[in-house]
């Protein structure tokens, strides 16, 4: 049973997803012990008012210059005290050894995919994409269009939590075949 979720990248998508995952633990939809956020980026002025400030209405300007993950953890840590929430301000590398109990979600602002991740999420222009069991390979996988939304990051995270829940419970996508879901905003 996988009881650790690691989110790589905490921009709009990664932030919304981490928040949605922790809310889901309160309803026992997702059973995890640890949520870890990896992102080497530093908070800059242009990061506001996006995903970083979606959770609360307090003043964030004094966090400029700190790692993004630090601020996200500050906001998430009190949602569910049973879940250990942490961050590392480092770049993910394929050298990183995925643990047996770990579920990795790639939310980086990049089209490249991390082979060891279980899900790749991205929002690009007018499209959002969820790739289940991504592989580092050339060629385009078959796409499935499922939704249009103005609230791309939030919708993507809510939809993805349902997929994550079923994957953690072993209900879907056990064949390790890559599947891509694309939606138009």
Secondary structure, DSSP 8 states (H G I E B T S, - for coil): ---EEEEE--SHHHHHHHHHHHHHHHTTSS--SEEEEE---B--GGGTTSGGGSS--S--GGGTTSBHHHHHHHHHTTT-TTSEEEEE-S---TTS---TTEEEEE--SSS---TT-SEEEEEETTEEEEEES----SS---EEE----S-HHHHHHHHHHHHHHHHHTT-S-TT---EEEEEE-
